[in-house]
Amino acid sequence: MKKYVFLVLASLSTISIFGQTKLYDNVFIKANDITAYDKFIKEHYAKVHNERVNKGMLLQWDVWKVIDTPQEDFTHMVTYIYDIEKYSTQASSPYEMVGMSNLQWSTIQNKVNQMRERVAQVKWIDLGSARKKGVDYLPEIMVLNMMKAKDGKTGSYEKEEIKRTKSISDNSNKVGWNFHRRIGEYGNDIYFTHATIDWFDSYKDYLSGWFGEWSDANGQGFSWDDLRELKKMVVMKKMISSTD
């Protein structure tokens, strides 16, 4: 069942999935005590949210942990994946859904609030994905790229991202790719409008991709800079997942 869920979430080939119903709700966390927060997630939150997955209230639940960048403004990313058709009931009162009282849930929340700060929350949907053949699991390393489409270029940018990642070479260290559109917010002050995710089996595989000879842009032909701006890139390691 767990493998099936990931197969649904990430196709083995590049696709445009505008008819999909999955909603990704991502909470960015700054932990004051990372060790204590990690322990709390495993001992408390994992039980609650894995039960929600088992009961069909969530499709998937993951926690990602930032690697080797203490200067980053968040330490963890918690992802809740919903079926939008059931979101109105799924997203409310998780403690009631798993048989907890309001007091029990409040006690847990008060404790965790002393360990961490919620610095941001964003929602996005799927636009496209690609996987190496045989990759039917959730990889260990996520490289999250926050992109901002240029004014008036959103449609062109989305089409180019999907078109230019038809497949992943067998020789690539990367094992997967996803493309998302941020939803629910709009305006000139939005930090990013889209996200791409590059998936790797290990941190070493990610670092190895930076080796080799680089070449200058020739100033001719296609340029991503005409369509979007890369605002931030963050490397994270899977800490815990309902697919494990």
C-alpha positions as CSV (number, residue, x, y, z in Angstrom):
1,M,0.0,0.0,0.0
2,K,2.8,2.4,0.9
3,K,4.6,1.8,-2.4
4,Y,1.3,2.3,-4.2
5,V,0.8,5.7,-2.6
6,F,4.2,6.9,-3.8
7,L,3.5,5.6,-7.3
8,V,0.3,7.6,-7.4
9,L,2.1,10.7,-6.2
10,A,5.1,10.4,-8.6
11,S,4.7,8.9,-12.1
12,L,7.7,7.1,-13.7
13,S,7.6,9.4,-16.7
14,T,7.1,13.2,-17.2
15,I,3.5,14.1,-17.2
16,S,1.2,17.1,-17.2
17,I,-1.4,16.5,-14.5
18,F,-3.7,19.5,-14.4
19,G,-6.7,17.1,-13.6
20,Q,-5.1,15.8,-10.4
21,T,-6.7,16.3,-7.0
22,K,-3.7,16.2,-4.6
23,L,-3.0,19.2,-2.5
24,Y,0.4,19.6,-0.8
25,D,0.4,21.7,2.4
26,N,3.9,22.5,3.5
27,V,4.9,24.0,6.9
28,F,8.4,25.4,7.3
29,I,9.8,25.1,10.8
30,K,12.6,26.7,12.7
31,A,13.5,24.4,15.6
32,N,15.2,26.0,18.7
33,D,16.4,22.6,19.9
34,I,16.7,20.4,16.8
35,T,17.4,17.2,18.7
36,A,14.4,17.6,21.1
37,Y,12.1,18.6,18.2
38,D,13.2,15.5,16.1
39,K,12.4,13.3,19.1
40,F,9.1,14.9,19.7
41,I,8.0,14.4,16.0
42,K,8.9,10.7,16.2
43,E,7.3,10.1,19.6
44,H,4.1,12.2,19.2
45,Y,3.3,13.7,15.8
46,A,4.2,10.5,13.8
47,K,1.6,8.5,15.7
48,V,-1.1,11.1,15.1
49,H,-0.5,11.7,11.4
50,N,0.3,8.1,10.5
51,E,-3.0,7.1,12.0
52,R,-4.6,9.8,9.8
53,V,-3.0,8.2,6.8
54,N,-4.1,4.7,7.8
55,K,-7.7,6.0,8.1
56,G,-7.6,7.7,4.7
57,M,-7.7,11.2,6.2
58,L,-4.3,12.0,4.6
59,L,-2.7,10.6,1.5
60,Q,0.8,11.0,2.9
61,W,2.8,12.8,5.6
62,D,6.6,13.5,5.5
63,V,9.1,15.5,7.5
64,W,12.3,16.8,5.7
65,K,15.3,18.1,7.5
66,V,17.7,20.8,6.2
67,I,21.3,19.5,5.6
68,D,24.5,21.3,6.3
69,T,23.2,24.9,6.1
70,P,22.7,26.2,9.6
71,Q,22.4,29.7,8.1
72,E,19.1,28.7,6.5
73,D,16.0,30.4,7.9
74,F,14.2,27.1,8.6
75,T,15.4,23.6,9.8
76,H,12.5,21.3,8.8
77,M,9.7,21.1,6.2
78,V,6.6,19.2,7.2
79,T,4.4,18.1,4.2
80,Y,0.8,17.0,4.4
81,I,-0.7,15.6,1.2
82,Y,-4.5,15.7,0.9
83,D,-7.1,14.7,-1.6
84,I,-8.7,18.0,-2.4
85,E,-12.1,16.4,-2.8
86,K,-12.0,15.6,0.9
87,Y,-10.0,18.6,2.1
88,S,-12.8,20.3,4.0
89,T,-13.1,17.4,6.4
90,Q,-9.5,16.1,6.3
91,A,-7.9,19.4,7.3
92,S,-10.0,20.1,10.4
93,S,-9.5,18.8,14.0
94,P,-6.9,16.1,13.5
95,Y,-7.0,15.2,17.2
96,E,-10.7,14.3,17.0
97,M,-10.0,12.1,14.0
98,V,-7.6,9.9,15.9
99,G,-9.6,9.8,19.2
100,M,-7.7,12.5,21.2
101,S,-9.4,15.1,23.4
102,N,-8.9,18.8,22.9
103,L,-7.0,18.9,26.1
104,Q,-4.6,16.2,25.0
105,W,-4.0,17.9,21.7
106,S,-3.5,21.3,23.4
107,T,-0.9,19.8,25.8
108,I,1.1,18.4,22.8
109,Q,0.8,21.8,21.0
110,N,2.0,23.8,24.0
111,K,5.0,21.5,24.4
112,V,6.0,21.6,20.8
113,N,5.6,25.4,20.6
114,Q,8.4,25.7,23.1
115,M,10.7,23.8,20.8
116,R,10.0,25.4,17.4
117,E,8.6,28.3,15.4
118,R,6.4,28.0,12.3
119,V,8.1,30.5,9.9
120,A,6.0,29.9,6.8
121,Q,3.2,27.7,5.3
122,V,2.6,27.3,1.6
123,K,0.4,25.1,-0.6
124,W,1.1,23.7,-4.0
125,I,-0.2,21.3,-6.6
126,D,1.4,18.9,-9.1
127,L,2.2,20.0,-12.6
128,G,4.7,17.4,-13.8
129,S,7.1,14.7,-12.7
130,A,9.8,12.2,-13.9
131,R,11.5,9.2,-12.4
132,K,14.3,6.9,-13.4
133,K,13.0,3.5,-14.4
134,G,12.5,1.3,-11.3
135,V,12.3,4.2,-8.8
136,D,9.0,3.4,-7.1
137,Y,10.0,4.7,-3.6
138,L,10.4,8.1,-1.9
139,P,14.1,9.0,-2.2
140,E,16.3,10.1,0.7
141,I,17.4,13.5,-0.6
142,M,15.2,16.4,-1.8
143,V,16.6,19.5,-3.4
144,L,13.9,22.1,-3.2
145,N,14.2,24.9,-5.8
146,M,11.9,27.9,-5.2
147,M,11.2,29.7,-8.4
148,K,9.4,32.9,-9.2
149,A,7.9,33.2,-12.7
150,K,8.5,36.5,-14.5
151,D,5.5,38.8,-14.9
152,G,3.3,37.6,-17.7
153,K,5.4,34.5,-18.3
154,T,3.7,32.0,-16.0
155,G,2.2,29.9,-18.8
156,S,5.3,29.8,-20.9
157,Y,7.5,28.9,-17.9
158,E,5.2,26.0,-16.9
159,K,5.2,24.6,-20.5
160,E,9.0,24.9,-20.8
161,E,9.7,23.1,-17.4
162,I,7.5,20.2,-18.4
163,K,8.8,20.0,-22.0
164,R,12.5,20.1,-21.0
165,T,12.3,17.3,-18.5
166,K,10.9,14.4,-20.6
167,S,13.0,11.8,-18.9
168,I,16.0,11.3,-16.6
169,S,19.2,9.8,-18.1
170,D,20.4,6.5,-16.7
171,N,23.8,8.2,-16.2
172,S,22.3,11.0,-14.0
173,N,22.9,11.0,-10.3
174,K,19.4,12.4,-10.0
175,V,16.6,9.7,-9.7
176,G,13.5,11.9,-9.9
177,W,12.0,15.4,-10.5
178,N,8.8,17.1,-9.6
179,F,7.2,20.4,-10.7
180,H,4.7,22.3,-8.5
181,R,2.6,25.5,-8.8
182,R,2.1,27.4,-5.6
183,I,-1.6,28.2,-4.9
184,G,-3.8,30.2,-2.5
185,E,-1.7,33.4,-2.6
186,Y,-1.2,36.1,-5.2
187,G,0.6,39.5,-5.4
188,N,3.8,41.3,-6.1
189,D,5.3,40.4,-2.7
190,I,5.0,36.6,-3.1
191,Y,8.5,35.2,-2.7
192,F,8.1,32.3,-5.1
193,T,5.4,31.0,-7.4
194,H,6.6,27.6,-8.3
195,A,8.8,24.8,-7.0
196,T,10.9,22.1,-8.6
197,I,12.2,19.2,-6.6
198,D,15.3,17.1,-7.7
199,W,15.4,13.7,-6.0
200,F,18.6,11.8,-5.1
201,D,19.3,8.5,-3.3
202,S,22.1,10.0,-1.2
203,Y,23.7,13.3,-0.2
204,K,26.9,12.1,-1.9
205,D,25.0,11.6,-5.1
206,Y,23.8,15.2,-4.9
207,L,27.3,16.6,-4.2
208,S,28.9,14.6,-6.9
209,G,26.7,16.3,-9.5
210,W,28.6,19.5,-8.9
211,F,32.0,18.1,-10.0
212,G,33.1,18.3,-13.6
213,E,33.8,21.1,-16.1
214,W,31.4,24.0,-16.5
215,S,31.0,26.2,-19.5
216,D,29.8,29.8,-20.1
217,A,26.5,30.7,-21.5
218,N,26.9,31.7,-25.1
219,G,24.1,34.4,-24.9
220,Q,22.2,32.7,-27.8
221,G,19.1,30.6,-27.8
222,F,16.9,29.6,-24.8
223,S,17.5,31.1,-21.4
224,W,15.7,30.2,-18.2
225,D,16.3,33.8,-16.9
226,D,13.8,35.0,-19.5
227,L,11.0,33.0,-17.8
228,R,11.8,32.7,-14.1
229,E,14.1,33.6,-11.2
230,L,15.6,31.0,-8.9
231,K,15.0,32.5,-5.4
232,K,16.4,29.8,-3.2
233,M,17.7,26.2,-3.3
234,V,17.6,24.1,-0.1
235,V,18.9,20.5,0.3
236,M,16.9,18.3,2.7
237,K,17.1,14.7,4.0
238,K,14.0,12.6,4.6
239,M,13.6,12.4,8.4
240,I,10.4,10.4,8.6
241,S,7.6,9.5,6.2
242,S,4.3,7.6,6.2
243,T,5.7,5.7,3.2
244,D,8.5,4.1,5.3
